[in-house]
Amino acid sequence: MKLSKIKITGLLTLILAFSACQKFLDVNPKGLDVVNSTEEYNGLFNNTNLYTFINVRNIPGALAAILGYPAAPVLMSDDVFSSSAFLSTQPLYYQNAYQWKDDLFLADDESSEWGTFYSQNYIYNVIANGVMDATTGTMSDKPLLLAEARANRAYMHLMAVNYFAKPYNPASASTDPGIPIVVTADAAGIAYKRASVQEVYSFIINELKESIPLLPAQTLNRARLAQTGGYYLLGQAYFWMGDYQNALAQLNNCRNSITNYTLPLALYNYNTSMPTWVTTAQPWVGANKFPAQTVSTENIYLKQMSINWATARNTLYLKPAIYNLFVASDQRKKFFYNNSTTNAVAAPGLPGQQRNAPTTYNWGPNLADLYLMLAECKARTNDLTGAKADLVLFRNSRMAAVDAAVAATSQDAIIKVVLEERLKEFAGTGWRWFDMRRLSNDPYNNIDPTHPLDGFIYPLKTARLTMRIPPAILNLNPDMVDNQ
């Protein structure tokens, strides 16, 4: 058995069971639900496990087992540091990730970094492969579900390629090993091979371009993908490729389509909202009244990442250089606190500012990233007026107006302000990892290639901006080439 056994880690086993039975027996297996109707295919999108980047194994008749989160980027980002007294409480592969080691995983480790994206991709493939043959439902409904499934599987490939392949480089993308492109929900054991980075991005862009026109213009659920989120994902793919002109076009489409969105979409004004989110008598718990990600008006599409294990549990701390970027009026400083999260007494020896509540962060399409990507794309394409306008609009929602003004006038200076703003907005969430990769071959490379640990400095090698493929995957796929 090749990759398929590993790639379906966390998949809905009942789906696997009925697909195999239908293939060989053409009968419905007893005791298991079989997806036949358009309504049932639609229902697969509402699996709550899809709301979060999480690796889950479902077994009929048993409780779902949470295997983990694809959270190595939280530890591998250059905006945080740790101390061995706290880091040692985490799993070994998390410790390896913080130390930017070549090999994160042991031979028997079930990597959620790989399993999460391919398990969710499996479910989207079940829908994409079968919905057009659904026994009930109108033909007008089926293409909408097919488009949503294709766009989401493109999303899963976009995430996976930014873990296990080199950052996109137009000079070498056609020869750099990417990841397997998986478009069938096949439980029979196909031997998948790595496509090139260019092939993977071409697949992602094609899937999104063909799907977006068929996605609904509106959605009643932030966990369901509509056109606004589709445009965002296409813009994000170009953004991570460093293709800022094409990224700008799609991100503008995303912004313009917000008016068609049923759910409210708006940046929170932290100047007025943050005081209501922080418990004055308990500042050490952070912004614990921050709106749930499922209802946050800043979220276009929901794919949560748990950061509680790494932040409020005394594992990771914000580097002083990053914390010092926040001006006094910047309300985002209240996300960080250097006391214990369990009481008001300062914890002796706690090495720095830790991110507290909220304990989850939306890695999916969101307005904060949209406005910052727009500002950077405009600056890089020399629309300096537009870049400053978007930057000021965003900063006004995070700090006092007097501090939100941008004095920079040159292209170079404005780009640097945007990149600094990204450091502050995404501090301690793991999202910095994707900027590190994108900027590694860029003139504006601002990576800090050091992780301190009790006086010892772990250096970041360029090769470790790409994770090695987990041994369990390679063992089942002996022809698959690992990363350096």
Helices and strands as residue ranges (DSSP letters): H 3-7, H 13-24, H 38-44, G 48-51, E 55-57, E 65-68, H 72-76, E 80-81, H 84-87, H 92-98, H 112-130, G 131-133, H 142-164, H 197-211, G 212-214, H 227-241, H 244-257, G 258-260, H 270-277, G 283-285, E 304-306, E 317-318, H 320-323, G 331-335, E 336-337, E 354-355, E 360-362, H 367-380, H 384-396, H 401-404, H 411-425, H 432-439, E 450-453, E 456-459, G 462-465, H 471-476
